[in-house]
Structure formats: C-alpha cells, structure tokens
Amino acid sequence: MNRSVILTKLCNAFVPSAEGNRSILPVAATGAVERYKRKHGGLWVGGKVFVTEDQIEFVPNGMNVALHANVGRLLIPFEWVRSIEWQFGLLTGIVVVKCEDFDFRFRCFGAKRLVRQLAAFARPNKPLQPIAREDARSG
C-alpha cells in the first residue's frame, strides 16, 4: 500500500457521533450545539482530508478536537467506496463518499472538482462515476 499523500483539502466533515465538549463550552453554546445535533443528526467538524492512492483520511484540527467530544481520525480505504457524489451546499459544495455501511460527508471549496479527482482514484479496476444531483435529475 502506497501512503504518499496525493492531495489534501481543508474541510468540515459531518460527524454523527460528535458532541460539544461540556467542560470547555459555555452552557448557552452547549445547548445550541445539542439542538443543532438533534435537528441535523450530527455536527460539522473542521479538519483536513488527505487522499492517498488507496484511501481517504479525515483528521480533525486541534481546535475541533478540543471543542468536541467523540471526534477522531477516520480512514476509508477506496475498496469500501461504492460511489462519490456532489451535493449542493451553501458557500461550499458537499462531497459524499458512499460506502456499503455508511456515508462520509464533508464540505469544502472546489467540491465538484474533488469528486472527479476522487472518482479517478477509487477502485481503478472498477471506475466509479461521479454523480452530481443536478446530473441525476436531468438524466
């Protein structure tokens, strides 16, 4: 396995298990974070995505590790990936990496281009097609 980093991207990853760190956040902020999590099913956590020839890795940044509980590194081997899709998001697009048992979502600038790049790396013997929601509706 080659672990040379091909590309990196600053992003915010959607983490269903993330919670506000009650020992650091003020009570009012903790309440707002809990309401957001209940409504949306998780929290957006800042960090970086690293892509190698065989996996995608999300690493939360230090501030988000301090402000959140239940966040950590996530590794996704490309062999787990079933599709990579783009979804509309305000200001930044959302990349959805669909695996058999879960979806990994992260938002970043240049998301459409990144979807095309990731699809080229994922499962080279069985190429994936990047799917944009707008393409799915029109075709």
Stockholm file with secondary structure:
# STOCKHOLM 1.0

chainA/1-139         MNRSVILTKLCNAFVPSAEGNRSILPVAATGAVERYKRKHGGLWVGGKVFVTEDQIEFVPNGMNVALHANVGRLLIPFEWVRSIEWQFGLLTGIVVVKCEDFDFRFRCFGAKRLVRQLAAFARPNKPLQPIAREDARSG
#=GR chainA/1-139 SS CCCCCCEEEEEEEEETTCEECTTTSCHHHHHHHHHHHHHHSSEEEEEEEEECSSEEEEEECHHHHHHEESCCCEEEEGGGEEEEEEECCSSSEEEEEEESSCEEEEEETTHHHHHHHHHHHSCTTSCCCCEEHHHHHHC
#=GC SS_cons         CCCCCCEEEEEEEEETTCEECTTTSCHHHHHHHHHHHHHHSSEEEEEEEEECSSEEEEEECHHHHHHEESCCCEEEEGGGEEEEEEECCSSSEEEEEEESSCEEEEEETTHHHHHHHHHHHSCTTSCCCCEEHHHHHHC
//
